[in-house]
Amino acid sequence: MVEFVQRVRRFLVLPDDTPVALTAEPKIDGLSCSLRYEKGRWVLAATRGDGQIGEDVTANIRTLGDVPERLEGDAPAVFEIRGEVVYEQGGFRRPECAPGRERRQGLRNPRNSAAGSLRQIDPEVTRARPLRFLAHGWGEARRCRPRPRPA
């Protein structure tokens, strides 16, 4: 850390005694996913993909059970919720959570296993795995334009 802070100071051309504030937060290691709601109704779940085009995983996300079909209250007309799909704590180590060959060989790591679970053709395979959606932010949030008032 000391060397890192020294490099930061050199890069920013700061004196050696200038304090440098750092922050840290826990890493959620899952598969990035966005949920799109229109007029309060959930219409799409997609992976981040290459940053421009993601994969539609709506059918498999519907099996998770912790993603609401509708938003309550005064939600924007278009609202994108961003988060991670992760294995429940302890679920990754339970052999019954892995089907077939994976059960015999073991799952490789939680992130890749969550990603593979969402890419299953059969949503029932996804349903059998202890996955959760953890929201951490939002993307697009847009209200409808007000309707013109009659003259």
MARLUM-403504 format. One line per 10 residues: number of its first residue (from 0); their letters; for each residue x, y, z of N, C-alpha, C, O. Coordinates in steps of 0.05 Angstrom, whole numbers, plus 5000, padded with zeros to 4 digits. Each point is the difference from the previous one (the first is absolute). Layout:
N
NUM	A	X,Y,Z,X,Y,Z,X,Y,Z,X,Y,Z ~ ... .
//
This chain:
151
0	MVEFVQRVRR	5016,4976,5000,4984,5024,5000,5017,5025,5000,4994,5020,4987 ~ 5028,4979,5028,5018,5023,5001,5011,5007,4973,5000,5023,4991 ~ 5009,4956,4994,5010,5004,4973,4978,5011,4981,5005,5017,4984 ~ 4971,4972,5019,4978,5010,4984,4995,5029,5004,4997,5016,4981 ~ 5002,4993,5045,4995,5028,5006,5022,5017,4990,4995,5022,4990 ~ 5030,4969,5011,5022,5015,4989,4997,5004,4970,5005,5021,4990 ~ 4987,4958,4996,4995,5002,4971,4978,5020,4994,5002,5015,4981 ~ 4977,4984,5035,4977,5019,4996,5011,5028,5004,4993,5018,4983 ~ 5022,4987,5037,5011,5027,5005,5017,5009,4976,4998,5023,4991 ~ 5019,4959,5000,5017,5007,4977,4984,5006,4975,5005,5020,4986 .
10	FLVLPDDTPV	4974,4964,5009,4983,5004,4977,4986,5026,5001,4997,5014,4980 ~ 4993,4993,5044,4985,5026,5004,5019,5023,5006,4990,5023,5004 ~ 5036,4973,4996,5020,5020,5006,4994,5014,5027,4997,5024,5001 ~ 5000,4959,5019,4994,5010,5027,5025,4998,5018,5016,4982,4995 ~ 4988,5036,5024,5022,4997,5018,4998,4973,5016,4978,4990,5003 ~ 5045,5000,5006,5001,4974,5014,4983,4999,5025,4991,4979,5008 ~ 5004,5044,5005,4985,5000,5025,4970,5006,4996,4986,5002,5020 ~ 5005,5000,4955,4971,5005,4995,4984,4975,5006,5006,4979,4989 ~ 4974,5023,5028,4983,4977,5006,4984,4992,4975,4991,5017,4984 ~ 5006,4957,5012,4985,4989,4978,4977,4983,5012,5006,4980,5014 .
20	ALTAEPKIDG	4970,5028,4982,4977,4985,5011,4993,4976,4982,5000,5003,4975 ~ 4996,4974,5037,4993,4976,4985,4973,4990,5011,4993,5004,5024 ~ 4992,4982,4960,4976,4987,5009,5001,4971,4990,5014,4993,4981 ~ 4972,4990,5034,4998,4972,4992,4972,4990,5006,4986,5011,5018 ~ 5005,4970,4967,4974,4988,5004,5001,4971,4994,5017,4991,4984 ~ 4964,4993,5027,5000,4972,4994,4995,4994,4970,4985,5015,4987 ~ 5027,4965,5003,4996,4992,4972,4977,4979,4999,5001,4980,5014 ~ 4980,5026,4969,4979,4980,4995,5007,4986,4975,5000,5012,4978 ~ 5007,4962,5024,5011,4986,4977,4978,4982,4989,4998,4977,5007 ~ 4986,5034,4975,4979,4986,4986,4999,5007,4971,5020,5010,4989 .
30	LSCSLRYEKG	4958,4986,4999,4996,5008,4972,4984,5026,5000,4978,5001,5011 ~ 5032,5019,4976,4987,5026,4998,4974,4997,4984,4999,4987,4979 ~ 4980,5025,5030,4974,4998,4988,4984,5026,5003,5002,5013,5021 ~ 4983,4994,4959,4982,5023,5001,4971,4991,4997,4994,4983,4983 ~ 4989,5029,5034,4971,4995,4998,4987,5025,4989,5005,5022,5011 ~ 4979,4976,4969,4986,5023,4988,4971,4998,5007,4986,4981,4995 ~ 5004,5041,5016,4972,5003,5007,4988,5023,4983,5013,5021,4997 ~ 4964,4974,4992,4986,5021,4984,4972,5003,5012,4985,4980,5003 ~ 5008,5044,5005,4975,5006,5013,4996,4982,5025,4978,4991,5005 ~ 5044,5004,5009,4999,4984,5024,5000,4970,4996,5001,4985,5020 .
40	RWVLAATRGD	4998,5006,4955,4998,4971,4995,5027,4990,4989,5012,5013,4983 ~ 4998,4965,5028,5026,4989,4992,4997,4988,4972,4983,4983,4995 ~ 5034,5026,4987,4998,4991,4972,5025,4985,4990,4998,4986,4980 ~ 5025,5018,5032,5025,4989,4989,5021,4997,5022,5003,5017,5018 ~ 5012,4961,4980,5025,4996,5016,5021,4994,4980,4997,4982,4983 ~ 5026,5032,5019,5021,4995,4981,5027,5002,5014,5004,5015,5019 ~ 5015,4969,4971,5028,5001,5010,5013,5025,4987,4990,5011,4981 ~ 5033,4996,5030,5015,5023,4989,5011,4993,4973,5004,5018,4983 ~ 5003,4957,5012,5011,4992,4974,5027,5014,4995,5017,4999,5018 ~ 4985,5013,4959,5026,5013,4993,4999,5030,5007,5018,5015,4992 .
50	GQIGEDVTAN	4963,4993,5023,4997,5028,5008,4981,5015,4982,4990,5021,5008 ~ 5004,4968,4969,4981,5012,4982,4975,4982,4996,4977,5009,5000 ~ 5029,4966,4996,4978,4980,4994,5002,4978,5021,5021,4987,5002 ~ 4958,5009,5013,4999,4979,5020,4982,4977,4991,4989,5000,4978 ~ 5009,4980,5039,4984,4976,4994,4974,5001,5015,5000,5006,5024 ~ 4978,4989,4963,4974,5000,5013,4998,4975,5018,5000,4977,4990 ~ 4998,5027,5036,4998,4978,5019,4974,5002,5017,4999,4990,5022 ~ 4981,5023,4966,4975,5005,5015,4987,4975,5011,4993,4998,5023 ~ 5005,4981,4960,4987,4975,5008,5014,4988,5024,4987,4989,5018 ~ 5039,5012,4983,5015,4988,5022,5000,5017,5025,4999,4989,5022 .
60	IRTLGDVPER	5001,5037,4975,4999,5018,5023,4973,4997,5013,4998,5003,5025 ~ 4981,4992,4960,4973,4997,5012,4999,4977,5020,4983,5000,5017 ~ 5036,4981,4981,5000,4977,5019,5012,5007,5027,4998,4984,5019 ~ 5015,5039,4983,5014,5007,5025,4981,5005,5023,5007,4994,5023 ~ 4971,5018,4972,4980,5005,5022,5004,5026,5015,4982,5008,5014 ~ 5041,5005,4984,5004,5025,5015,5000,5024,4982,5009,5022,5008 ~ 4982,4975,4968,4997,5023,4981,4970,5005,4996,4986,4983,4990 ~ 5005,5041,5019,4971,5006,4998,4991,5003,4971,5014,5012,4984 ~ 4963,4978,5009,4988,5004,4974,4991,5029,4995,5001,5010,4978 ~ 4991,5003,5044,4991,5028,4998,5013,5016,5022,5006,4990,5022 .
70	LEGDAPAVFE	4999,5036,4972,5011,5018,5020,4976,5015,5013,4981,5008,4986 ~ 5021,4995,5039,4979,5014,5015,5007,5030,5002,5024,5007,4998 ~ 4956,5009,5006,5005,5029,5004,5003,5015,4974,4992,4991,4979 ~ 5021,5032,5023,5003,5018,4977,5026,4995,4986,5019,5016,5002 ~ 4982,4962,4983,5025,4993,4985,5001,5015,4974,4980,5007,4989 ~ 5044,4999,5001,5003,5012,4974,4987,4983,4978,4997,4976,5004 ~ 4996,5036,4974,4987,4985,4978,5019,4979,4989,4991,4978,4993 ~ 5035,5028,5006,5020,4981,4992,5021,5000,5023,5011,5021,5007 ~ 4994,4955,5003,5018,4999,5023,5017,4975,4998,4990,4977,4998 ~ 5036,5026,5001,5019,4978,4998,5014,4996,5027,5013,5019,5010 .
80	IRGEVVYEQG	4985,4957,5001,5013,4994,5025,5024,4982,4993,4997,4980,4987 ~ 5026,5028,5023,5025,4984,4995,5008,4985,5025,4996,5009,5023 ~ 5015,4967,4973,5008,4984,5022,5017,4976,4991,5009,4999,4978 ~ 4994,4982,5040,5015,4976,4996,4983,4976,5007,4985,5000,5019 ~ 5018,4979,4965,4988,4974,5006,5022,4984,5013,5021,4995,4988 ~ 4974,4996,5037,5020,4986,5015,4988,4974,5012,4976,4998,5003 ~ 5042,4984,5005,4991,4977,5015,4995,5009,5028,5014,5016,5011 ~ 4964,4973,5002,4996,5005,5028,5024,4991,5016,5014,4981,4992 ~ 4990,5032,5030,5023,4992,5017,4997,4971,5008,4979,4991,5010 ~ 5042,4993,4985,5000,4972,5006,4988,4983,4978,5006,4976,4999 .
90	GFRRPECAPG	4978,5035,4983,4988,4984,4979,5019,4989,4979,4996,4979,4989 ~ 5026,5036,5007,5019,4991,4980,5013,4974,5008,5008,4984,4982 ~ 4995,5011,5043,5014,4976,5010,4982,4976,5002,5009,4977,5004 ~ 4964,5026,4993,4982,4978,5002,4999,4984,4974,4992,5012,4980 ~ 5016,4963,5020,5001,4985,4975,4973,4996,4986,4999,4998,4976 ~ 4979,5002,5039,4974,4997,4988,4992,5024,4982,4981,4999,4985 ~ 5034,5023,5018,4994,5024,4984,5012,4998,4972,4994,5017,4983 ~ 5022,4963,5012,5013,4997,4974,4988,4975,4986,5001,4978,5012 ~ 4990,5025,4964,4989,4977,4986,5022,4983,4986,5022,5010,4994 ~ 4972,4965,5001,5016,4983,4983,5030,5000,5005,5009,4996,5022 .
100	RERRQGLRNP	5006,5009,4956,5029,5000,5001,5011,5019,5021,5019,4993,5013 ~ 4968,5030,4990,5010,5020,5020,4998,4988,5028,5017,5007,5017 ~ 4963,4977,4988,4996,4988,5027,5024,4982,5006,5010,4999,5022 ~ 4998,4986,4958,5023,4981,5004,5026,5015,5002,5017,4993,5017 ~ 4987,5026,4966,5026,5014,4999,5001,5025,5018,5022,5009,5006 ~ 4956,5001,5002,4999,5024,5017,4999,5025,4983,5011,5001,4978 ~ 4975,5019,5032,4999,5026,4987,5027,5014,5002,5013,4997,5020 ~ 4995,5017,4959,5026,5012,4999,5003,5025,5019,5018,5001,5017 ~ 4964,5018,4979,5001,5024,5017,4972,5013,5000,4985,4995,4981 ~ 5008,5020,5039,4972,5010,5002,4993,5019,4977,4977,4998,4990 .
110	RNSAAGSLRQ	5040,5018,5000,4994,5019,4979,4993,4986,4974,4980,5005,4988 ~ 5038,4977,5004,4996,4985,4975,4975,4981,5003,4986,4996,4980 ~ 5010,4993,5043,4977,4983,5004,4974,5016,4999,4980,4990,4989 ~ 5020,5034,5022,4976,5017,4997,4995,5007,4971,4977,4999,4991 ~ 5044,5008,4995,4998,5006,4971,4989,4977,4985,4982,5003,4983 ~ 5029,4973,5021,4990,4976,4986,4972,4994,5007,4985,4991,4983 ~ 5007,5014,5042,4972,4995,5009,4981,5017,4985,4978,4992,4993 ~ 5029,5033,5001,4982,5018,4986,4999,4995,4970,4982,5010,4987 ~ 5037,4976,5003,5001,4994,4971,4988,4973,4993,5002,4991,4977 ~ 4985,4996,5042,4988,4975,4995,4976,5003,4981,4985,5020,5003 .
120	IDPEVTRARP	5011,4962,4979,4976,5001,4983,4975,4994,5016,4979,5012,4995 ~ 5023,4969,5023,4977,4993,5017,5000,5016,5026,5018,4996,5016 ~ 4963,5022,4988,4999,5015,5024,4998,4983,5026,5007,5010,5021 ~ 4984,4965,4977,4998,4983,5023,5027,4993,5011,5003,4996,5024 ~ 5017,5004,4959,5028,4995,5010,5008,5024,5017,5012,4997,5021 ~ 4982,5027,4969,5006,5024,5016,4985,5000,5026,5011,5007,5021 ~ 4963,4986,4978,4984,4999,5024,5012,4982,5022,4997,5006,5024 ~ 5016,4973,4968,5011,4981,5020,5025,5010,5014,5009,4988,5019 ~ 5002,5034,4972,5024,5011,5011,4993,5022,5020,4982,5016,4995 ~ 5033,4987,5027,4994,5020,5020,5012,5027,4992,5020,5009,5012 .
130	LRFLAHGWGE	4967,5004,4969,5009,5026,4990,4984,5023,5012,4976,4997,5006 ~ 5036,5026,4996,4987,5025,5009,5008,5022,4982,5021,5000,4988 ~ 4961,5020,5009,5007,5025,4987,5004,5021,5021,4983,5006,5016 ~ 5041,5006,4984,5007,5021,5019,5002,5027,4984,5019,5004,4985 ~ 4962,5013,5020,5000,5026,4986,5021,5018,5013,5004,5000,5024 ~ 5010,5016,4959,5020,5018,5011,4998,5028,4988,5015,5018,5008 ~ 4968,4986,4973,4998,5027,4988,4979,5001,4978,4984,4981,4997 ~ 5015,5041,4989,4982,5002,4978,5013,5012,4976,5020,5014,5002 ~ 4968,4981,4975,5010,5011,4975,4980,5021,4990,4997,5021,5012 ~ 4989,4972,4967,4981,5018,4988,4976,5004,5019,4989,4981,5011 .
140	ARRCRPRPRP	5004,5044,4993,4976,5007,5016,4987,5024,4986,5012,5022,4999 ~ 4965,4974,4990,4987,5021,4984,4971,5001,5006,4985,4980,5000 ~ 5006,5044,5004,4971,5005,5003,4988,5006,4973,5014,5010,4982 ~ 4961,4984,5014,4987,5008,4975,4998,5030,4998,4999,5014,5020 ~ 5000,4995,4956,4995,5029,4996,4972,5006,5007,4982,4984,4995 ~ 5013,5039,5018,4973,5007,5007,4982,5002,4974,5009,5010,4980 ~ 4967,4981,5023,4981,5002,4977,4992,5029,4997,4996,5014,5019 ~ 5002,4995,4956,4990,5028,4996,4972,5003,5010,4983,4982,4997 ~ 5011,5040,5016,4974,5005,5010,4982,5011,4977,5009,5016,4984 ~ 4966,4975,5016,4982,5011,4979,4996,5030,5003,5000,5010,5022 .
150	A	4997,5003,4956,4997,5029,5000,4972,5008,5007,4994,5024,5002 .
//
